[in-house]
Amino acid sequence: MGPLGLTAIGALLLVIAEVVVFVLVAQAIGWGWAVLIGLATMLVGAVLLKREGVRAWRRFRAAVGAGRPAGTEVSDGLTGLLGALLLLTPGFITDAVGLLLLVPPVRALAVRQVRNATERRISPAAAGDLFGPRFVRAQRDTAPAPHTGAAPVTGSGGTADGGAVVEGEIVEGEIVDPHPRRP
């Protein structure tokens, strides 16, 4: 089954879950209150959709105008717009997810996930243009790796054998060692 089929099944399951949750909430608090809450969240979603859209556009234009990479602003704007759209969609499950996406710590986590997913799907050069330079800490081991000749990289930042820690910017291109080792 392809992605379109899985999406259709997921949408159908979401609709069924939304109807079940709506009926349960309506039985608990009353049908009138359930409908009123649903309409209120849709209204809030419409207001937030406009606000988040304008805010995202202004932040994007400011970043481009200042010559900064706009990837973070775009990711944050998309996350805010998704939260507002989910509030606009009828249903308590989508409302809950939409509200969560507007809470700052959850939104920051979602923005990081969007950035990571984007960086995995595009070239390193495009990711650098979109999100700016990425800085890494790496250490060069004393012995080259057996099959690639490249030195292993650790994330600890310290070395047990006193190896040098190298900090730098990831750039596209060939890695050239300015001090090649002699056999």
NORGIVEN-V657188 format. One record per backbone hydrogen bond with DSSP energy under -0.5 kcal/mol. NH is the residue of the N-H (numbers start at 1). CO is the residue of the C=O. E is the energy in kcal/mol with one decimal. If there is no record, write none. Layout:
# NORGIVEN-V657188
nh->[NH;NH]
co->[CO;CO]
e->[E;E]
This chain:
# NORGIVEN-V657188
nh->[6;7;8;9;10;11;12;13;14;15;16;17;18;19;20;21;22;23;24;25;26;27;28;29;30;34;35;36;37;38;39;40;41;42;43;44;45;46;47;48;49;50;51;52;53;54;55;56;57;58;59;60;61;62;63;64;65;66;67;67;68;71;74;75;76;77;78;79;80;81;82;83;84;85;86;87;88;89;95;96;97;98;99;100;101;102;102;103;103;107;108;109;110;111;112;113;114;115;116;117;118;119;120;121;121;122;127;128;129;130;131;132;135;136;138;140;141;145;149;166;168;170;171;176;177;178]
co->[2;3;4;5;6;7;8;9;10;11;12;13;14;15;16;17;18;19;20;21;22;23;24;25;26;30;31;32;33;34;35;36;37;38;39;40;41;42;43;44;45;46;47;48;49;50;51;52;53;54;55;56;57;58;59;60;61;62;63;64;63;130;70;71;72;73;74;75;76;77;78;79;80;81;82;83;84;85;91;92;93;94;95;96;97;98;99;99;100;103;104;105;106;107;108;109;110;111;112;113;114;115;116;117;118;118;123;124;125;126;127;128;133;168;166;164;139;150;145;138;136;134;169;174;175;176]
e->[-2.1;-2.3;-2.2;-2.3;-2.6;-2.6;-2.2;-2.5;-2.2;-2.3;-2.2;-2.5;-2.8;-2.2;-2.3;-2.7;-2.6;-2.5;-2.3;-2.7;-2.9;-2.3;-1.6;-2.8;-2.0;-2.0;-2.4;-2.4;-2.7;-2.2;-2.6;-2.4;-2.5;-1.6;-2.1;-2.6;-2.4;-2.1;-2.2;-2.8;-2.3;-1.6;-2.3;-3.5;-2.0;-2.5;-2.6;-2.7;-2.2;-2.5;-2.4;-2.4;-2.6;-2.4;-2.2;-2.5;-2.8;-1.8;-0.5;-1.0;-2.5;-3.1;-2.5;-2.7;-2.6;-2.6;-2.7;-2.1;-2.3;-2.6;-2.4;-2.2;-2.2;-2.7;-2.5;-1.6;-1.9;-1.5;-1.4;-2.2;-2.2;-2.6;-2.7;-2.2;-2.1;-0.6;-1.1;-0.5;-1.3;-3.0;-2.5;-1.8;-2.5;-2.6;-2.1;-2.1;-2.5;-2.5;-2.8;-2.6;-2.4;-2.8;-1.8;-1.0;-0.6;-1.1;-2.6;-2.3;-2.1;-2.3;-3.1;-1.7;-0.5;-1.9;-2.6;-1.2;-0.5;-2.0;-1.4;-3.9;-1.5;-2.1;-0.6;-0.6;-0.5;-0.7]
